[in-house]
């Protein structure tokens, strides 16, 4: 069983009868006329959990059976607001995973190496300056006859 979680960079907020998850498409959705129990489901999904565990946690809430909650979770996964857990192995690693997931990019080996490697301090000193002389233009002269 894979662990799922509400994407940590998406904010869920309710204004009136509209529930917004994320800011704008493609990573954000807007749901109209949804029951208040969905707010509780998002709270359950904000921590890493499995689909069955989340559905069982929601089984006693509202008039929806566990199978209905499972279907709702799968719809959130299809919408892209719930997905695989992003590890919290360190601030740099988490930032890279959040960025790649938000932009829909796959990590490449250089990022994996960079995220797990040590931070190398920048050399001190002045930046390199081009050795070529600057070209100075003389001001334009006016030709009056």
GIWORA-V337057 format. One record per residue. NEAR is the number of other C-alpha atoms within 8 Angstrom. Layout:
NEAR, NEAR
This chain:
3, 5, 10, 13, 14, 12, 11, 9, 7, 11, 9, 9, 7, 8, 7, 4, 8, 11, 12, 14, 12, 12, 10, 7, 6, 5, 10, 12, 13, 8, 8, 7, 6, 9, 5, 6, 8, 8, 7, 9, 10, 10, 8, 10, 13, 10, 8, 9, 11, 10, 10, 7, 8, 13, 12, 9, 8, 11, 11, 8, 7, 6, 5, 9, 8, 10, 8, 8, 12, 12, 8, 8, 10, 8, 8, 10, 10, 7, 8, 8, 15, 13, 10, 8, 9, 9, 7, 7, 6, 6, 7, 7, 12, 12, 8, 10, 11, 11, 8, 11, 9, 9, 6, 6, 7, 6, 8, 6, 6, 6, 9, 9, 8, 8, 9, 7, 6, 5, 4, 4, 4, 4, 4, 4, 4, 4, 4, 4, 4, 4, 4, 4, 4, 4, 4, 4, 4, 4, 4, 4, 4, 4, 4, 3, 2
